[in-house]
Amino acid sequence: MANDVRDALGNAREIEITVTGRTSGRESSRPVWFVQDDDRLYLVPVTGSDSDWFKNVRKTPTIRIAANGAAVRASAIPITDAARVEGIVGRFRDKYGADQVQAHYTKRDVAVEVPLR
């Protein structure tokens, strides 16, 4: 299944993530931008550590990734190291444009790694 998702990511500009609410326990989904490095995805919440989905992932790290009809569940790993986050944000700038990242990502203090194995 992870191979299907990797293949589906090839031309995708965004994916859908589904996380479990930290208080409600209900699943919620949203589209997000991503960058890919082989068998890993990197996500940056638009409001950084204030983002509800990031807070949800910290409590329940299981995340569902869907793209172009393929989906997989994986464990999300929060990244708080400033140098690693800045490197990931730099890759977002390369993919989506510095102006778009500046406009949409108001707080860039955390990221999330999702291994697709």
Wavefront OBJ file of the C-alpha trace (Angstrom):
o trace
v 0.000 0.000 0.000
v 2.827 2.439 0.791
v 4.194 1.868 -2.730
v 0.805 2.887 -4.158
v 0.939 6.111 -2.171
v 4.543 6.795 -3.224
v 3.498 6.353 -6.863
v 0.431 8.574 -6.353
v 2.582 11.358 -4.895
v 4.565 11.774 -8.114
v 2.564 14.681 -9.520
v 0.526 15.672 -6.458
v 0.797 19.219 -5.131
v -1.159 18.408 -1.991
v -2.279 15.388 -0.035
v -5.084 14.731 2.387
v -4.153 13.876 5.948
v -6.489 12.382 8.525
v -5.667 12.701 12.215
v -7.454 11.741 15.423
v -8.741 14.607 17.578
v -6.877 14.853 20.875
v -10.054 15.542 22.872
v -12.897 14.339 20.644
v -11.245 11.122 19.466
v -12.889 11.705 16.067
v -10.976 11.594 12.824
v -10.715 14.795 10.810
v -9.183 15.360 7.401
v -7.636 18.306 5.624
v -5.533 19.006 2.544
v -1.893 19.906 3.168
v 1.217 20.642 1.165
v 4.155 18.274 1.447
v 7.661 17.529 0.268
v 8.931 14.018 -0.350
v 12.346 12.486 0.217
v 12.337 8.890 -1.063
v 10.219 6.974 1.471
v 9.503 9.951 3.755
v 7.058 12.822 3.588
v 7.538 16.092 5.374
v 4.643 18.317 6.393
v 4.632 21.821 7.849
v 1.499 22.998 9.695
v 0.446 26.449 8.454
v 0.196 27.785 12.018
v 3.130 25.752 13.302
v 2.900 24.403 16.817
v -0.429 26.238 17.250
v -2.046 24.064 14.556
v -4.745 21.741 15.840
v -3.691 18.891 13.566
v -0.113 19.154 14.858
v -1.362 19.032 18.464
v -3.486 16.008 17.533
v -0.475 14.210 16.014
v 1.539 14.829 19.183
v -1.127 12.973 21.175
v -2.014 10.282 18.593
v 0.789 9.911 16.037
v -1.095 7.618 13.661
v -1.886 9.576 10.509
v -3.600 8.619 7.262
v -2.087 9.956 4.048
v -4.160 9.951 0.852
v -3.217 11.077 -2.652
v -4.800 10.429 -6.037
v -6.933 7.519 -4.801
v -4.207 5.751 -2.797
v -3.968 5.836 1.002
v -1.782 4.512 3.809
v -1.641 4.789 7.592
v 1.702 5.643 9.139
v 3.244 7.040 12.304
v 3.931 10.762 12.239
v 7.067 12.041 13.954
v 6.942 15.652 15.207
v 10.094 17.673 14.479
v 10.892 20.597 16.744
v 14.631 21.035 16.053
v 14.900 24.524 14.526
v 17.627 23.621 12.009
v 15.706 20.590 10.702
v 12.459 22.580 10.492
v 14.207 25.367 8.562
v 15.639 22.827 6.121
v 12.177 21.395 5.496
v 10.669 24.869 5.115
v 13.417 25.590 2.573
v 12.281 22.573 0.558
v 8.697 23.903 0.735
v 9.980 27.233 -0.660
v 11.699 25.358 -3.510
v 8.550 23.378 -4.360
v 5.788 25.940 -3.824
v 7.596 29.283 -4.077
v 8.998 31.493 -1.335
v 6.141 33.979 -1.695
v 3.503 31.248 -1.227
v 5.233 29.808 1.841
v 5.600 33.294 3.316
v 1.916 34.054 2.661
v 0.429 30.788 3.945
v 2.772 29.576 6.701
v 2.449 32.128 9.467
v 4.488 30.234 12.060
v 7.309 27.940 11.001
v 8.535 26.385 14.253
v 7.675 22.690 13.730
v 7.369 20.064 11.019
v 6.241 16.447 10.785
v 8.017 13.481 9.232
v 5.925 10.584 7.931
v 7.852 7.415 6.968
v 6.095 5.516 4.164
v 7.339 1.980 4.840
l 1 2 3 4 5 6 7 8 9 10 11 12 13 14 15 16 17 18 19 20 21 22 23 24 25 26 27 28 29 30 31 32 33 34 35 36 37 38 39 40 41 42 43 44 45 46 47 48 49 50 51 52 53 54 55 56 57 58 59 60 61 62 63 64 65 66 67 68 69 70 71 72 73 74 75 76 77 78 79 80 81 82 83 84 85 86 87 88 89 90 91 92 93 94 95 96 97 98 99 100 101 102 103 104 105 106 107 108 109 110 111 112 113 114 115 116 117
